[in-house]
């Protein structure tokens, strides 16, 4: 399995643990204000990253491209900053709003980079790899 797929699966499970932890905290405390952070941890972190990992596992030629690692870094950074800042914002810390906004845009940039990976042809990847030899 390509390295990037493993990175995505490992990162996804960390976000699943975080998402479940937020859900447990909400349930125990009775405070459901940060539901959005719980949902984002599970959907952007666990589900989306696992799907990214599956895509790279099924497309190993694209998984070895430098763009794949750049996209992983951009998306992961965006989501890793978004979730705690959103949690704090929804818990009443309004100073987090600009951080939520910027991290959302960074995560979105990561999604756009993934779209570039998906829409790029395998032929271009194979040509670049053979030219490097």
Secondary structure, DSSP 8 states (H G I E B T S, - for coil): --HHHHHHHHHHHHHHHHHHHHHHHHHHH---TTHHHHHHIIIIIIIHHHHHHHHHHH-HHHHTSHHHHHHHHHHHHHHHHHHHHHHHHHTT-GGGHHHHHHHHHHHHHHHHHHHHHHHS-HHHHHHHHHHH-
